[in-house]
């Protein structure tokens, strides 16, 4: 029946009679307009628009895993904490849905024979070991803590986020796909930074009203959307954009900034250089406004490394930016804020040191497998510390941390080896360097924060980049091998 109706509509729209064609198109537009009006009137403009975008995005994701990866980038960058305004025992997040669709489409490709071989990289086994260690420590932790539905859900999201590595290396099969994802990271990440800057500069009442509109998607509302240094409204406000937490936003911008910088100096960038320079400036400004010292240190370290290993002009750009920063009055106050952290004079740094001390006590009592993900066996201990590495050691023990470091070691060894084999003008070089050194920046920032292991979108972001770096290395090696053999 539906096919018959579709055929009638199609023949009427393509009819050689202009009046029949125009009348059909007019009636179709009228029907769509009435349906859209009813949807907006019933659900509101925000939810109706979100549903329309979700429907279009869902249709595209079901057609190709590449659209799924692009949608994943968009969700991580722009709505990392967004959830559907419905409950099925819990509110599914946009990230959950995109990941499930991505894995479903990939599974269908394998089952239908469209993908006959699975891609193997040296990282495949270490990542499996890390996943098995996570499962083992989760089960071991059940001996002293009963997991809540939220804990089980978070753990499942952790496993999906890590397994994303395999989805990326198996579905990104050529340079065009890598460049498309790099473009999606650049555009969506720059848009997130621009939103953060605009929301920082406009009056606070407007910022509260705009961010509170996201309350329908499980975001916080009211004055709580504003964040300040040491949670003191008398001190400078911190930019959050749609990432809720300024440190989470800062960590995200590390990855975005390095990808943009690598493209800025690439021979064939994904966007015009003047536009990339503007994007990098917006990202840098937004990161500055987050007052996230760990993230600023992470991005600086990553850009310095990128400049040292390949793009010397980037070092000049960093020197110029640093000089301007130090000459401005705002730069001086920011520098003072940075120095107080180094000297452990402010409250947030003192609290962080207290967390480190408590984490070391926990790790000392349960060194090998940690305490799992559900809770601690001792009433005087708690899970939670502002450090990626200490948090992994708390939950997965030193064996879990060792498995994570093993994956990093094997991964970076593979990437360095592939990079050394590439010709200096290889189109894969800026992609590999951008993704790999972004990981380095994230790991430096991870010394001072835990977002890459505690938040589902942070886990997905890290392993997405790990997969993209591994795919760049593999494809670059294949291109080099083909060029040599021919």
C-alpha positions in Angstrom: 0.0 0.0 0.0 2.7 2.4 1.0 4.7 1.5 -2.1 1.6 2.2 -4.3 1.1 5.6 -2.7 4.8 6.4 -3.1 4.6 5.5 -6.8 1.6 7.7 -7.4 3.2 10.7 -5.7 6.4 10.1 -7.7 4.6 9.9 -11.0 2.5 13.0 -10.2 5.6 15.1 -9.2 7.4 14.0 -12.3 4.4 14.4 -14.5 4.9 16.2 -17.9 1.9 18.3 -17.1 3.3 21.3 -15.2 0.0 22.0 -13.3 -0.2 18.4 -12.0 3.4 18.5 -10.9 3.0 22.0 -9.2 -0.2 21.0 -7.5 1.3 17.8 -6.1 4.3 19.6 -4.8 2.1 22.3 -3.2 -0.1 19.7 -1.5 2.9 17.9 -0.3 4.4 21.1 1.2 1.1 21.9 2.8 0.9 18.5 4.4 4.4 18.7 5.7 3.7 22.2 7.0 0.6 21.1 8.9 2.4 18.1 10.4 5.3 20.3 11.4 3.0 22.9 12.9 1.2 20.2 14.9 4.5 18.8 16.1 5.7 22.2 17.3 2.4 23.0 18.9 2.4 19.7 20.8 6.0 19.4 21.8 7.4 22.8 21.5 9.9 24.2 18.9 13.0 22.9 20.6 12.0 19.3 21.0 10.3 19.2 17.6 13.4 20.5 15.9 15.6 18.1 17.8 13.3 15.2 16.8 13.5 16.3 13.1 17.3 16.5 13.2 17.4 13.1 15.0 15.2 11.5 12.4 17.3 12.8 9.5 20.5 11.9 11.3 19.2 8.4 12.2 18.3 7.7 8.6 21.7 8.8 7.4 23.5 6.7 10.2 21.5 3.6 9.1 22.9 4.0 5.6 26.6 4.3 6.5 28.9 3.9 9.5 30.7 7.0 8.3 27.6 9.1 9.0 27.5 7.3 12.4 31.0 8.5 13.2 30.3 12.0 12.0 27.1 12.0 14.2 29.2 10.7 17.1 31.6 13.6 16.8 28.7 16.1 16.7 27.2 14.6 19.9 30.5 14.5 21.8 31.3 18.0 20.9 27.9 19.8 21.1 25.6 17.8 23.4 27.8 15.4 25.4 25.3 15.2 28.3 22.1 15.4 26.3 19.4 12.7 26.9 16.0 12.0 25.5 13.1 13.6 27.3 11.7 10.2 28.0 12.4 7.5 30.6 12.6 3.7 30.2 13.9 3.1 33.7 16.5 5.7 32.7 16.9 8.4 30.1 18.9 7.2 27.1 21.5 9.7 26.1 22.2 10.9 22.6 25.6 9.3 22.9 24.1 5.9 23.9 21.8 6.0 20.8 24.5 7.0 18.4 26.9 4.3 19.7 24.3 1.6 19.5 23.3 2.6 16.0 26.9 2.7 14.9 27.7 -0.8 16.3 24.4 -2.1 14.9 25.1 -0.9 11.3 28.7 -2.3 11.6 27.4 -5.7 12.7 24.9 -5.7 9.8 27.8 -5.0 7.4 29.7 -8.0 8.8 26.6 -10.3 8.8 25.5 -9.4 5.3 29.0 -9.9 3.9 29.6 -6.3 3.0 32.7 -6.4 5.2 34.4 -9.8 4.9 37.5 -9.2 6.9 38.2 -7.6 10.2 41.1 -5.1 10.4 43.8 -6.0 12.8 46.4 -3.6 14.3 49.0 -4.1 16.9 46.6 -2.3 19.4 43.9 -5.0 19.0 45.2 -7.3 21.7 46.2 -4.7 24.3 42.7 -3.1 24.1 41.1 -6.5 24.6 43.3 -7.0 27.6 42.2 -3.6 29.0 38.5 -4.5 28.4 38.9 -7.9 30.1 40.6 -6.2 33.1 37.7 -3.8 33.3 35.2 -6.6 33.3 37.2 -8.6 35.9 37.6 -5.7 38.3 33.9 -4.9 37.9 32.9 -8.5 38.9 35.5 -8.5 41.7 34.0 -5.3 43.1 30.6 -6.9 43.4 31.8 -8.8 46.4 31.6 -5.7 48.6 29.2 -3.4 46.8 25.8 -3.8 45.2 25.7 -2.0 41.8 22.8 0.4 41.1 21.2 0.5 37.7 23.1 3.8 37.1 26.5 2.1 37.9 25.7 -0.8 35.5 24.7 1.6 32.8 27.9 3.7 33.3 30.0 0.6 33.1 28.3 -0.6 29.9 28.9 2.9 28.4 32.6 2.6 29.4 32.9 -0.8 27.6 31.1 0.7 24.5 33.4 3.7 24.5 36.6 1.6 24.6 35.2 -0.9 22.0 34.7 2.2 19.7 38.3 1.8 18.8 37.5 -1.4 16.9 34.6 0.2 15.1 36.8 3.1 13.9 39.7 1.0 12.6 37.3 -1.4 10.8 35.1 1.2 9.2 37.5 4.1 8.3 39.0 2.6 5.1 40.5 5.6 3.2 41.9 9.1 3.5 38.7 10.8 2.4 36.9 9.3 5.4 39.7 10.4 7.8 39.5 14.0 6.3 35.7 14.0 6.7 36.0 13.1 10.4 38.8 15.7 10.9 36.5 18.3 9.3 33.6 17.3 11.5 35.9 17.6 14.6 37.1 21.0 13.4 33.6 22.4 12.7 31.7 21.0 15.6 34.5 21.7 18.1 34.9 25.3 16.8 31.2 25.8 17.1 31.3 24.5 20.7 34.1 26.9 21.5 32.2 29.8 19.8 29.1 29.0 21.8 31.2 29.1 25.0 32.7 32.5 24.1 29.3 34.0 23.3 27.7 32.7 26.4 30.6 34.0 28.4 30.3 37.5 27.0 26.6 38.1 26.9 24.7 39.1 30.2 24.5 36.3 32.7 20.7 36.3 32.7 20.7 35.5 28.9 23.3 32.8 29.5 21.1 31.2 32.2 18.0 31.4 30.0 19.8 29.9 26.9 21.4 27.0 28.8 18.3 26.3 30.9 16.5 25.6 27.6 18.6 22.5 27.4 16.9 21.3 30.7 14.5 19.3 28.6 17.5 17.2 27.5 18.6 16.4 31.1 20.8 19.5 31.4 21.0 21.6 34.6 18.9 24.7 34.8 18.8 28.0 36.7 21.8 29.8 38.3 23.6 26.5 38.7 24.6 26.6 35.0 27.1 29.4 35.8 30.5 28.3 37.0 33.0 30.4 38.8 36.6 29.9 40.1 36.5 28.1 43.4 32.7 28.3 43.1 32.9 31.9 44.3 30.6 34.3 42.3 33.0 37.1 43.4 35.7 35.6 41.3 35.8 35.4 37.4 33.2 33.2 35.7 34.4 30.2 33.8 33.2 29.2 30.3 31.3 26.0 30.0 29.4 26.1 26.7 27.2 23.0 26.5 29.7 20.8 28.4 28.4 21.8 31.9 31.8 21.7 33.5 34.6 24.0 32.5 37.3 21.4 33.0 35.4 19.0 30.7 35.1 21.7 28.1 38.8 22.4 28.4 39.7 18.8 28.0 37.5 18.6 24.9 39.2 21.7 23.4 42.7 20.0 23.7 41.7 17.5 21.1 40.0 20.0 18.9 42.9 22.5 19.0 45.5 20.0 18.1 43.5 18.7 15.1 43.0 22.3 13.8 46.7 23.1 14.3 47.8 20.1 12.4 45.5 21.0 9.5 46.5 24.6 9.6 50.0 23.6 8.4 49.1 20.7 6.2 49.7 20.9 2.5 46.1 20.1 1.7 44.0 21.3 4.7 40.4 20.3 5.1 39.4 24.0 5.2 41.0 27.3 4.0 43.9 28.3 6.2 42.3 31.7 7.1 39.3 29.8 8.4 41.4 27.3 10.3 43.3 30.2 11.9 40.1 31.7 13.0 38.9 28.4 14.4 42.1 27.9 16.3 41.8 31.4 17.7 38.3 30.8 18.9 39.3 27.5 20.5 42.2 29.1 22.3 40.1 32.0 23.5 37.4 29.6 24.9 40.0 27.5 26.5 41.4 30.6 28.2 37.9 31.5 29.5 37.5 28.1 31.1 40.3 28.8 33.5 41.2 25.1 33.3 44.9 25.1 34.1 45.4 21.4 33.4 43.7 21.7 30.0 45.8 24.8 29.1 48.9 22.9 30.0 47.8 19.9 28.0 47.1 21.9 24.8 50.4 23.9 25.2 52.4 20.7 25.6 50.7 19.1 22.6 51.2 22.1 20.4 54.9 22.3 21.4 55.3 18.7 20.6 53.6 19.2 17.2 55.9 22.1 16.5 59.0 20.2 17.5 58.4 17.1 15.5 57.1 18.6 12.3 55.7 22.2 12.0 58.4 24.7 13.1 56.2 27.6 12.2 53.8 26.6 15.0 56.5 27.3 17.5 56.7 30.9 16.3 52.9 31.2 16.5 53.1 29.9 20.1 55.8 32.4 21.0 53.8 35.2 19.6 50.6 34.1 21.4 52.6 33.7 24.6 54.1 37.2 24.3 50.6 38.8 23.7 49.2 36.8 26.6 51.9 38.1 29.0 51.6 41.7 27.9 47.8 41.9 28.4 46.5 42.8 31.9 44.2 39.9 31.7 47.2 37.7 31.0 48.9 38.9 34.1 45.9 38.0 36.3 45.6 34.6 34.6 49.3 34.0 35.2 48.8 34.8 38.9 45.9 32.3 39.0 48.2 29.7 37.4 51.0 30.4 39.8 48.7 30.1 42.9 47.8 26.6 41.6 51.5 25.6 41.2 52.2 26.9 44.7 49.1 25.2 46.2 47.7 28.4 47.5 44.1 28.3 46.2 41.3 26.1 47.6 40.7 24.0 44.4 44.4 22.9 44.3 44.4 22.1 48.0 41.2 20.0 47.6 42.8 18.2 44.7 45.9 17.4 46.7 43.6 16.0 49.4 41.9 13.8 46.8 45.3 12.5 45.6 46.2 11.6 49.2 43.0 9.8 49.8 43.4 8.0 46.4 46.8 6.8 47.3 45.4 5.4 50.6 42.7 3.5 48.7 45.3 2.2 46.2 47.6 1.2 49.0 44.8 -1.0 50.6 43.6 -2.5 47.4 46.6 -2.3 45.0 46.1 -5.1 42.4 42.4 -5.1 41.3 41.2 -1.9 43.0 37.7 -1.7 44.4 35.7 -1.9 41.2 33.1 0.6 39.9 30.2 0.2 42.4 31.7 1.4 45.7 34.4 0.9 48.3 34.5 -1.8 51.0 35.6 0.7 53.7 33.5 3.5 55.0 36.4 5.9 55.2 37.2 5.5 51.5 35.5 6.8 48.4 36.0 6.6 44.6 36.8 9.8 42.9 40.0 11.8 42.2 40.9 14.5 39.8 43.4 12.3 37.9 42.9 9.9 35.0 45.6 7.5 36.2 44.7 7.5 39.9 41.0 7.0 39.1 41.9 3.9 36.9 44.1 2.6 39.7 41.3 3.1 42.2 38.7 1.2 40.2 40.9 -1.3 38.3 44.0 -1.5 40.5 47.6 -1.3 39.4 47.0 -4.3 37.0 44.2 -2.3 35.3 46.4 0.8 35.1 49.2 -1.4 33.7 46.9 -2.7 31.0 45.9 0.9 30.1 49.6 1.9 29.9 50.4 -1.2 27.8 47.7 -0.2 25.3 49.2 3.4 25.2 52.7 2.1 24.8 51.9 -0.3 22.0 49.7 2.3 20.3 52.2 5.1 20.3 55.0 2.8 19.3 52.9 1.7 16.3 52.1 5.3 15.4 55.7 6.5 15.7 56.9 3.7 13.6 54.3 4.4 10.9 55.1 8.1 10.9 58.9 7.5 10.5 58.1 5.4 7.4 56.0 8.1 5.8 57.3 10.5 3.3 57.4 14.1 4.6 54.7 15.1 2.1 52.4 12.2 2.7 48.8 13.4 3.0 48.4 11.0 5.9 51.0 12.7 8.0 49.0 15.7 9.3 46.1 13.4 10.1 48.2 11.0 12.0 50.1 13.7 13.9 46.9 15.6 14.7 45.1 12.6 16.1 48.1 11.1 17.9 49.4 14.3 19.5 45.9 15.2 20.5 46.0 12.0 22.6 49.2 13.2 24.1 47.6 16.5 25.1 44.7 14.7 26.6 47.0 12.4 28.6 48.9 15.4 29.9 45.6 17.1 30.9 44.6 13.7 32.4 47.2 14.1 35.1 45.0 16.9 36.6 41.5 15.6 35.7 39.5 12.4 35.2 37.1 13.3 32.3 38.6 10.8 29.9 37.6 7.9 32.2 34.7 9.0 34.3 32.4 10.6 31.6 31.0 8.3 28.8 31.6 11.0 26.1 35.2 11.5 27.5 35.9 7.7 27.1 34.4 7.7 23.6 36.4 10.8 22.6 39.7 9.2 23.7 39.2 5.9 22.0 37.7 7.6 18.9 41.0 9.4 18.5 43.0 6.3 19.3 41.1 4.5 16.5 41.6 7.4 14.1 45.3 7.6 14.8 45.7 3.8 14.3 43.6 4.0 11.1 45.8 6.9 9.8 49.0 4.9 10.6 47.7 1.8 8.9 46.4 3.6 5.8 49.6 5.6 5.6 51.7 2.5 5.7 49.6 0.9 3.0 49.9 3.9 0.8 53.7 4.0 1.3 54.0 0.3 0.5 51.9 0.7 -2.7 54.0 3.6 -3.8 57.2 1.7 -3.2 56.1 -1.4 -5.0 54.9 0.5 -8.0 
